[in-house]
Amino acid sequence: MLVRRVVLMSTTGATADPLAALGALPGVAESVESVRKAVDRVYGHRVMRRRSNAVTSEAALRGARGSAALSGADWALEEVRRRSDFGADDEARVVGAALRLTAEAGQLLSIWRQSPLRVLARLHLVAAATDDAEVGRPRQAGERVDEPLVELPLPDAGEVAGRLEGLSRLIIAGTEAPALVTSAVVHGELLALRPFTTGNGLVARAAERIVLVGSGLDPKAICPAEVGHAELGRASYLAALDGYVSGTPEGVAAWIAHCGRAVELGVRESTAVCEALQRGAA
């Protein structure tokens, strides 16, 4: 498996930049360039010079709604906007978790490059919002995982620990890989491993957001990939994830391209927000 080899290379003492090699997969460079152009366009919108905070806030709300939708709580945007009670039922708890994660992600950017495992633990703690014993740590042998969206074979706790450590080493070592590649690998690994007993999809998408923002690709967090993932739909999301988990060059490249398309759709959403704000200011 291509990505498994990439992650495990980080535990062997190799000095190469294995993530950067994924940027050479067929079609990846084109996806990276397309994303960069789309992001540059929305950052160049005239509204961003005056009302970037409003765009950021709206992108956060829409991103949280998209992530919750992929985890089974597909609420209308206005329902998410107006609600204040997020503990009433399972769907409400999912939406509340997505909103908390989106808010928390911005507070963890400075920690990510030094201690990604600490950040992941914090994200799970925020998502779960309980003091249960399994919260905020990777699952242990025998613990069940509640992640109905992803039905792939579940790696055992030993493999999870090893691959999380490998991923952490890759992040800490730094990489010349484009932000899209790194964020897609982080997202894909977390979904494939499902390291926590609950909330793995929400955590994986929050981690993707952290990489995209922290890398400098989207420093103002106005390009919510979660919106794009939701718009592309669960079936497309899971099919692309299957490709990632297969570990083939074609499958990994297709997953990266899928994540790139999700970012571009997030850009389109925020461009629409900019246009709406411009009309309102006129």
N, C-alpha and C positions, 0 to 999 in steps of 0.2 A: 504494500500500500504506500503510495507516494507521500501523502501527508504524514502518515505514521512514521515513515523514515525521516521526514523533515523534522518532526517534533523530537524523535528519539536521538537524532544527531546532536541535539543540544546537551545531552547527558553524557556524551562520549569525549568531551573536551575538544571537539573539532572547532577550528577557528573560522571556518567558512561561514557565509551568510545564507543558510539554507532557504529562508523565506524569500530572499531575492531571486532565487532560482525559479520560483513559481511564477515570477513576472514574465518569464520567457515562454510560458506555456502558450499554445496556439490561441490567438484571439484575446489574450489577457491585456497586452499592450494597447490594443484598440479600445477595450473596455475602460482602461485607466484613462486614456486620453479623452474619451467621450465624457466620462464623469468630470474630469478636470475642466473641460470647456463648459459643461452645464453649471458647475459650481461657480466658475468665474462669471458667468452671465448673471446669475442671481445676485452675486455680491456687487456687481456693477449697476444694479438697479438704483435709480435715483432715490427711492424710498429708503434704501439701506443707509444713506448718508444722514438721514434725519430721524428715522423711526426703527432702527435696527432692534431695539429692545422689544418693541411690540411684535416684530416678526419672530424673534426668538421665543417669546412667550407663546405665541400661537403655534409655532412649530413644535414646541414641547407638548402642548395639549394634544395636537393632532398625532404626534408620534406615539404618545401614550395610548391614545385610542386605537391606533393601528396595532400596537403590540398586544393589547388586551384582546382585540378581535382575533388575532392568530392563536390566542390561548383560550378561545371559546366564549369570550364576552364581547360580542359584536354589537356594541351600542352605537346609536347615532351620535354624532359630534355634539349636538346641542344637549343631548341627555348627559353626556360626560361633563359638559360645561356647567349645567345647572345643578347637578347633584352634589350634596355635601355628605351624605351618609353612604359610606362604602363598606359597611359591615353587615348589611341586611341579609345577604344571600351569597352564594358562591360566585355568581357573575359580578356582583358589586365588589366583592373582595378582590377579584382579579383586576378589575378596573382601578381600584384603589391602589393595589400593588404596582400597577404599571405607572400610575401618576407619581407615586413615591419614588420609584426607581428613576424616572426621568428627572425629577428634582435632585435626587441624590447623586446622579452621575456627574453633574457639574462640580460637585464638591470633592470628587475623587480623582480628578485629572492629574494632580501633582503627585499622587501616591502610585498611580498605575505603573509607571516605568520603574519604580523602585521595588514595589511589592504587589504584583498583580494578584497573587493568591489572597492577600489581605483584602484587596478590593472586591474580589469575587465573594469572599466570606461576608463582607459588609453588604454587598448587593443582596445576597440571599437573606440576610438578617432583615433588611429593609422590606424585601418582598414578603417575607413570611409574617412579620410583625407579631411574632409570638416568642415565648421563651422556652419552647420545646427543646429537648436535649439535642435533636439532630439539626437544629437551625444554626446556620453560620459555619458549617464545616462540611467537608465532603462525606458522602454516605459511607457507611461501614458495611462489612460483609453481612449479608442477610437482611439488610434494610431495603424495603420496597420503594419504588419510585412512582410517584403519581404524575405522569406526563402523557395524558391521553392523545395528544396530537402526534407524537413521535412514536411509532410502533417498531422501530428498528431493534435488532438484538441489543441487549443491554450489556456493556462491558462490566466485568467484575470490579470489585473495589480496588484490587491490586493494580489492575490496568489503569483505572481512573487516576489513582495516585501517581503512577509513573508518568502518564501523559500530561497530567496537570503540571507536574514538576518540569517536564520538558518544555511545555508551553511557557511557563513562567521564566525559564532560563532564556528562551528566545526573546521574550519581551525585554527582559533586563539587559541582555547583551546588546540590544539595539539592532536595527536592520536598515538596509537601503531599499527594502521592498516598498512599493507604493502603499499608501494608506489603505487603498481599496483591498489590496492583497492581504495585508495584515489583519484588517478588520474582518474580512471574510473567513480567514483561517480561525481567528478567535471565535467568531460566531459559530462556524461549523464544528469546531472541536467541542465546544460546550454543548451543542445540541447532540452530537454523536455520543459524548460521554455521559450526559445527564448526571453530573457529579453530585447533585443535591436530591433530596427526597421529594422536593416540590419546587415549582417555579423555575425550572431550568430554561424554558423558552423565554420567559420574561428577562431572566438574568443574562442569557446569551445576547439578546437584542440590546440590552442596556450596555453590555460590554462592547458590542459593535459600535454603539454611539460614542463611548468613551474613546475608542481608538480613532474614529473619524474626527472627533473634535480635538483630541489631544495631539494628533499628528500635525495639525495645522491645515488640513484640507478644509475643514468646516469649523473654524475657530469660534464663530458666534452661534453654533448649533442651530442653523437655519435649514438644514437639508436632512429632514427626518427619514432615514431609510426605512423605519418601521411603517411609515405610510405606504411606501412602495411595496414592501413585502406583503402588506395586507391587500393592496390593490391587485397585485399579481395573483393573489389567491392561495389558499392552503394547498391545493393540488400541485400547483407549480412550485411552491416552496418545498414541499416534501419530495417532489421529483428531483429538484436540484440538490437537495440534501442527500438523496440516495446516491447521486453522482459523486458528491464529496466523500461519502462514506466508502464508496467503492474503491477509492484511492487511485483510480486510473487518471492519467494526465487529462484525458478528455472530460472525465467526470468532475475533476477538481476545477478545470478551466470553466466548465459550464456553471458550477456553483459561484465562482468569482464573478462571472458575467451576470448571473442572476442578481447577486448582491449589488453590482454596478447599476443594473437597471433599476433596482429598488431605490438607490440613492438618486438617480435621475428623476424618478417619479416623485421623490420627496422634494427635489428642487422645483419641479413643476408645481407642486402644492404650494410651496412658499412663494413662488413667483405670482401665483394667483392671489395670495395674501397681500403681496406688495401692490398688485394692481388694485385690489379692493381698497387698501389704505390710501392709495393715490387718488382714487375716485372720491373717497370720503373727504380728503383734504382739499379737493379742488373747489 
